[in-house]
Amino acid sequence: MDLAEEQLRGWQLRAQEQAARAQVLGERLKAATATASSSPDGVRVTVDSTGGLAALHLGAATAEMQRPALAALILRTSRQAQSVLVEQLAALATEVYGAGSATAQFVTDAYRERFPSLDDSGQR
């Protein structure tokens, strides 16, 4: 095999490896969920890989809450779950592509842009 064929073969192998990693990451991202709770017996929210609501549990501590306060608590807890999701997906991308990988950083940045960090009041 001459040098050109060897280089081409190496390029093909790297491309196949990247495609396989992308497929693994895509499948794992799609299956990802994250959960956050406002308190042990309050609101518990689970979001799917898109950050959308996948499950909502209202504990006994929410029974006497006024609707506006409950709605605000649900939204704040949902945002917390989205923040957890970002960190989980960042770890997943790093696991698949390795620390310092440009691809892992791109995935992480995309999710952090979509779901920015919360301030102390639970707002973005």
N, C-alpha and C positions, 0 to 999 in steps of 0.2 A: 504494500500500500504506500503510495507516495504521500508527501507532506500535505498536499491540497486535499486528498481524500481523507486523510487522518483528521485534518482540521474540520472538514465538513461533517465527518462522523461525530466528532466531539460536539460540534454545534447542535447536531440533531439530538444527541443524547441529553444535552442541557435543556433543549426546548421540550423534549418529552418529560423530563423531570419537572420542569416548571409547570407544564400542563397538568401533570399528576398532582402537584402541590396545590394548584389553583382549584382543581376539582375537590380535593380533600377539604380545603379551606371553605369552599362554597357550601359543601354539604354540612360541615360543622357550624358554619355561620347560620345557615337556614334553620338548624335545629336548636340554636341557642335561645335560652330564656333567662330572665333575671327577675328576682323578687326582692321587694323591700316592704318593711312594715313600719307603721307610724308608732306603734307600741305593741306589747305582747297581745293585748286584747282589743286593738284598734283596727285600723285599715291595713290590709295586706294586698299588695298589687303585684301581679306578675305581668311582665311585658315579653313579647316575642322578639325575634331578631330584627324586626323593623322598628321596634320601640312601641308598637301598638299594644293595646290592652289585650292580654290573653286570659287573665283571671282577676277577679276582684272579690275579696272577702271582707265583710263588715262585721267586726267583733262586737261583743256586748258593750264595750266602752263607747261605741258610736250610737247606741240606741237613743240617747237623750240629746244628741247634738242637733242644733238647728241646721237646716239644709244648706245655707250658704257656708257655714263653717265646715260641714261635712264635705261639701263639694271642693272647698279649698284644700282640705286635708287629703282627699283622694288625688287631686292634681299634684300636690306636693310629693305625696308618696309615689305617684307614677313617675315623676321626674327623678326621684331618688332611684327607682328601679332602672330607669334609663341610664343613669350615671353608673350604676353597678354593671349594666349591660356593656357599656363602653369599656370598662376596665376588663371585663371577662373576654370581650372580643379582641382587645389589644393583646392580652395574654395568649389567646388562641392564635392570632396571627404571628406572634413572636415564636410560639411553639412550632408552627408549621414552617415558617421561613427563616427562623433564627434571629437572635438578638442582633441589632444593627442593620437588619435587612431593610432596604428601601421599600420593598413591597409591604412588609409588616408595618412600617412607619406610615405608608400611604393609607392602608386600611384603618389604622388607628386614627390618623388625622381626619379621615372622612367621617368616622363615627363621632369623634370629638367635636367636629364642626356641626354635625347634625344635632348632637345632644351635648351642648356646652356644660361645663361644670356648674354646680349650684353654689350660690352664696350661702351664708349662714341662715338666711330666712327661707331657704328652699327654692329661691328664684334663680332664673338664669340671667 
